[in-house]
Amino acid sequence: MKKNYLPLFEYVTLQTILRLKDQAYAMELVRQLSVVFNKNMSHGQVVTTLKRMVNKGLLTCEERQQPRGRSIIVYTLTPTAQTITERTKQILSGLLLLLVAIHRT
């Protein structure tokens, strides 16, 4: 049975890619995710996650040349990732409402 939700790290990574748009390359994702999770994320951990999500069909990647001759790989969400990200967002919103209700009792 296919999961219709994402693990938290993958969800946050996809949301970050959506926000970064054409700046969604590995080093920038490492910086952004380090801020979100308030810890130094390793480049290897982020790249491994990106490769896994490409293999799952959640991301596409495109190599782009930078002005000084360097190339970067920019990641974008697939339609499947957009659907599953929305579903995960709904689940997390419901969970948050439940936690608030529990906290109030």
Secondary structure as GFF3:
##gff-version 3
##sequence-region A 1 105
A	DSSP	alpha_helix	8	20	.	.	.	ID=ss1
A	DSSP	three_ten_helix	21	23	.	.	.	ID=ss2
A	DSSP	alpha_helix	26	37	.	.	.	ID=ss3
A	DSSP	alpha_helix	43	55	.	.	.	ID=ss4
A	DSSP	beta_strand	59	65	.	.	.	ID=ss5
A	DSSP	beta_strand	71	77	.	.	.	ID=ss6
A	DSSP	alpha_helix	79	104	.	.	.	ID=ss7
###
